[in-house]
Each structure stands twice: as structure tokens, then as C-alpha cells.
Amino acid sequence: MHFRAALAAALGALILHAQTPEDPEVVRAKLKLDYVRALAEQGIATRAQVDSAQLDVTEAQEAAFLKRTLYGNDVTEAEADEMVQVAERRMARRAQAVARQQQLVEQGVAPRLSVNPLVEKADWARKEHDYAVTRARLIHDTAEMAREEAVLQAKLEHAPAEAQGLAERYDGNGRFTSRDFEKVNRAFERAFSKTLPVSANGETAVHRALGFDHRGRVDVAVSPDQPEGIWLRQYLAANHIPYFAFRAAVHGKATGPHIHIGPMSTHVVQGG
């Protein structure tokens, strides 16, 4: 009877979770937790088993979040910071698991080889954390580029003398299409045997969060005054494609030089 009650509770949870889209691993972990909790209420499962199932849910949720942010494309600055925090927690848990298992080995209650899988997980968590830190830095740099572009655009329009040496604006024919981008990319690849080092292509979560319309625009991580940047500016001008060459940081920021292809990003009107 106890087992049937637990099974009924788990099936009820399955119906509930199926009504909302969620990562399959998270759904499975939650179902397991509901099932173990039901067993615990019947006195079949222990508190330790419930805690273990709860940890499995946390692990699955964190893995799903990292899958979307660390290995995805559309991430805000806030999500980037959370991504680093999640990776840090996972790295700490993996290190603690290794320490606990090593203690069991030293006590003679666990085989020495039992540590190896945990060490491998800990190594992967460290690499994942390093990648999260690097990716978060890039996301913040992209946001800073967008903010500084807005500052320099305003200066070019209202106080061009202040922007002299920092930025160069070319309006061309005012249009930049996906076909134009393909054409530019192919020409760049022929000239330098590599594709354009694009840092932001079209609308991104960062630009949306900042209130900028970046649709139909592309940011390229090249210095305007280095050979690749000089070639790109000349090619864009020859084909009447608008661009904004960003040479230096403003306000002491460490933003890298880059070239924005397409019309300048405009502010998105909020509300309404």
C-alpha cells in the first residue's frame, strides 16, 4: 500500500510537470524528488535520500541554465554574472565531493579508484568555470561597446570635435542587408583566409537590455587602423555600406576597438 501511494504521488507530479515546458533532465530530477519525498512520508525513504534527490534537482537546474547561457548565444549581463556564480558553486561542490571521498579512502572504507571519477568531474567544473569567466567578460565588453557607441554617436552628431580621433562615421547609402554581410564576409575571407571576427550579429540580449535596436547591424572585432580594419573600412566605403569605426575607449574604459557595420543602433522606445 505504501508503495502504491508513493507511485500515485509520482504520477501526479508527472502530469503537473508535463504541463510546463522544462529541461527534460530537470523534469526527471523533480519527479525523482517527488517520488522520494512520497516514500519518506510513508517511512520508506530516509532524510538523506530526500536531500540527495533535492541536490539532483539543483544540479539539473544549474546544468540547464549553463547549457542555455554558457553554451548559448543570447545572454544578458545579469545572466552572465549569474552564470559565473553557478559555475563557482558547481566547482566548489565538485571539490568538496573529492575531499569527502579521499577521506573515506584514507579511512579504508572506500577503494582508491573511487576518487578518479570525482576528480574528473572536478577538473571539468574548473574548466567550465574558467570558460564562464571568459564568456562573461566578453558579454560585458559587448555591452560596454554598445554604451560607448551611443556616447560617440551623440558626440559625432552634436560635438564632432570631441569625437575626433576616437571614432569615424561613414553613412554610405544608409543600408546594410544580410546579402551585403555575406558579400563582405566572403571578400574578407579571400583577403585574409578567415571569416570576419564578429562579436555581435544582429539583435542580442545585451542590446535589448540596454534598449538598443541592433537588428541588421554587425560588430566586428578588428582595430580600424590595423591592416584588417583598414581593408574593411576601404571595402565598406567602396561598396557604400555604412559603418562606424570605434578606435579608442572613452572615460578610461578598456573597451577594445572595433568596427560597427550598418546604420548606427537606435534607442528602442519602451512602453507605449
KAJO-V986868 format. One record per residue. N is the residue number from 1. RES is the residue in three letters. SS is DSSP state (a for helix, b for strand, c for the rest). BURIAL is b if it has 24 or more other C-alpha atoms within 12 Angstrom, else e. Layout:
<<N | RES | SS | BURIAL> <N | RES | SS | BURIAL>>
This chain:
<<1 | MET | c | e> <2 | HIS | a | e> <3 | PHE | a | e> <4 | ARG | a | e> <5 | ALA | a | e> <6 | ALA | a | b> <7 | LEU | a | e> <8 | ALA | a | e> <9 | ALA | a | b> <10 | ALA | a | b> <11 | LEU | a | e> <12 | GLY | a | e> <13 | ALA | a | b> <14 | LEU | a | b> <15 | ILE | a | e> <16 | LEU | a | e> <17 | HIS | a | e> <18 | ALA | a | e> <19 | GLN | c | e> <20 | THR | c | e> <21 | PRO | c | e> <22 | GLU | c | e> <23 | ASP | c | e> <24 | PRO | a | e> <25 | GLU | a | e> <26 | VAL | a | b> <27 | VAL | a | b> <28 | ARG | a | b> <29 | ALA | a | b> <30 | LYS | a | b> <31 | LEU | a | b> <32 | LYS | a | b> <33 | LEU | a | b> <34 | ASP | a | b> <35 | TYR | a | b> <36 | VAL | a | b> <37 | ARG | a | b> <38 | ALA | a | b> <39 | LEU | a | b> <40 | ALA | a | b> <41 | GLU | a | e> <42 | GLN | c | e> <43 | GLY | c | e> <44 | ILE | c | e> <45 | ALA | c | b> <46 | THR | c | e> <47 | ARG | a | e> <48 | ALA | a | e> <49 | GLN | a | e> <50 | VAL | a | b> <51 | ASP | a | e> <52 | SER | a | e> <53 | ALA | a | b> <54 | GLN | a | b> <55 | LEU | a | e> <56 | ASP | a | b> <57 | VAL | a | b> <58 | THR | a | b> <59 | GLU | a | b> <60 | ALA | a | b> <61 | GLN | a | b> <62 | GLU | a | b> <63 | ALA | a | b> <64 | ALA | a | b> <65 | PHE | a | b> <66 | LEU | a | b> <67 | LYS | a | e> <68 | ARG | a | e> <69 | THR | a | b> <70 | LEU | c | b> <71 | TYR | c | e> <72 | GLY | c | e> <73 | ASN | c | b> <74 | ASP | c | b> <75 | VAL | c | b> <76 | THR | c | b> <77 | GLU | a | b> <78 | ALA | a | e> <79 | GLU | a | b> <80 | ALA | a | b> <81 | ASP | a | b> <82 | GLU | a | b> <83 | MET | a | b> <84 | VAL | a | b> <85 | GLN | a | b> <86 | VAL | a | b> <87 | ALA | a | b> <88 | GLU | a | b> <89 | ARG | a | e> <90 | ARG | a | b> <91 | MET | a | b> <92 | ALA | a | e> <93 | ARG | a | b> <94 | ARG | a | b> <95 | ALA | a | b> <96 | GLN | a | e> <97 | ALA | a | e> <98 | VAL | a | b> <99 | ALA | a | e> <100 | ARG | a | e> <101 | GLN | a | b> <102 | GLN | a | b> <103 | GLN | a | e> <104 | LEU | a | e> <105 | VAL | a | e> <106 | GLU | a | e> <107 | GLN | c | e> <108 | GLY | c | e> <109 | VAL | c | e> <110 | ALA | c | e> <111 | PRO | c | e> <112 | ARG | a | e> <113 | LEU | a | e> <114 | SER | a | e> <115 | VAL | a | b> <116 | ASN | a | e> <117 | PRO | a | e> <118 | LEU | a | b> <119 | VAL | a | b> <120 | GLU | a | e> <121 | LYS | a | e> <122 | ALA | a | b> <123 | ASP | a | e> <124 | TRP | a | e> <125 | ALA | a | b> <126 | ARG | a | b> <127 | LYS | a | e> <128 | GLU | a | b> <129 | HIS | a | b> <130 | ASP | a | e> <131 | TYR | a | e> <132 | ALA | a | b> <133 | VAL | a | b> <134 | THR | a | e> <135 | ARG | a | b> <136 | ALA | a | b> <137 | ARG | a | b> <138 | LEU | a | b> <139 | ILE | a | b> <140 | HIS | a | b> <141 | ASP | a | b> <142 | THR | a | b> <143 | ALA | a | b> <144 | GLU | a | b> <145 | MET | a | b> <146 | ALA | a | b> <147 | ARG | a | b> <148 | GLU | a | b> <149 | GLU | a | b> <150 | ALA | a | b> <151 | VAL | a | b> <152 | LEU | a | b> <153 | GLN | a | b> <154 | ALA | a | e> <155 | LYS | a | e> <156 | LEU | a | b> <157 | GLU | a | e> <158 | HIS | a | e> <159 | ALA | c | e> <160 | PRO | a | e> <161 | ALA | a | e> <162 | GLU | a | e> <163 | ALA | a | b> <164 | GLN | c | e> <165 | GLY | c | e> <166 | LEU | c | b> <167 | ALA | b | b> <168 | GLU | b | b> <169 | ARG | b | b> <170 | TYR | b | b> <171 | ASP | c | e> <172 | GLY | c | e> <173 | ASN | c | e> <174 | GLY | c | e> <175 | ARG | c | b> <176 | PHE | c | b> <177 | THR | c | e> <178 | SER | a | e> <179 | ARG | a | e> <180 | ASP | a | e> <181 | PHE | a | b> <182 | GLU | a | e> <183 | LYS | a | e> <184 | VAL | a | b> <185 | ASN | a | b> <186 | ARG | a | e> <187 | ALA | a | e> <188 | PHE | a | b> <189 | GLU | a | e> <190 | ARG | a | e> <191 | ALA | a | e> <192 | PHE | a | e> <193 | SER | c | e> <194 | LYS | c | e> <195 | THR | c | e> <196 | LEU | c | b> <197 | PRO | c | b> <198 | VAL | b | e> <199 | SER | b | b> <200 | ALA | b | b> <201 | ASN | b | b> <202 | GLY | c | b> <203 | GLU | c | b> <204 | THR | c | b> <205 | ALA | a | b> <206 | VAL | a | b> <207 | HIS | a | b> <208 | ARG | a | b> <209 | ALA | a | b> <210 | LEU | a | b> <211 | GLY | c | b> <212 | PHE | b | b> <213 | ASP | b | b> <214 | HIS | c | b> <215 | ARG | c | b> <216 | GLY | c | b> <217 | ARG | c | b> <218 | VAL | b | b> <219 | ASP | b | b> <220 | VAL | b | b> <221 | ALA | c | b> <222 | VAL | c | b> <223 | SER | c | b> <224 | PRO | c | b> <225 | ASP | c | e> <226 | GLN | c | e> <227 | PRO | a | e> <228 | GLU | a | b> <229 | GLY | a | b> <230 | ILE | a | e> <231 | TRP | a | b> <232 | LEU | a | b> <233 | ARG | a | b> <234 | GLN | a | b> <235 | TYR | a | b> <236 | LEU | a | b> <237 | ALA | a | b> <238 | ALA | a | e> <239 | ASN | c | e> <240 | HIS | c | e> <241 | ILE | c | b> <242 | PRO | c | b> <243 | TYR | b | b> <244 | PHE | b | b> <245 | ALA | b | b> <246 | PHE | b | b> <247 | ARG | c | b> <248 | ALA | c | b> <249 | ALA | c | b> <250 | VAL | c | b> <251 | HIS | c | e> <252 | GLY | c | e> <253 | LYS | c | e> <254 | ALA | c | e> <255 | THR | c | b> <256 | GLY | c | b> <257 | PRO | c | b> <258 | HIS | b | b> <259 | ILE | b | b> <260 | HIS | b | b> <261 | ILE | b | b> <262 | GLY | c | b> <263 | PRO | c | b> <264 | MET | c | b> <265 | SER | c | b> <266 | THR | b | b> <267 | HIS | b | e> <268 | VAL | c | e> <269 | VAL | c | e> <270 | GLN | c | e> <271 | GLY | c | e> <272 | GLY | c | e>>
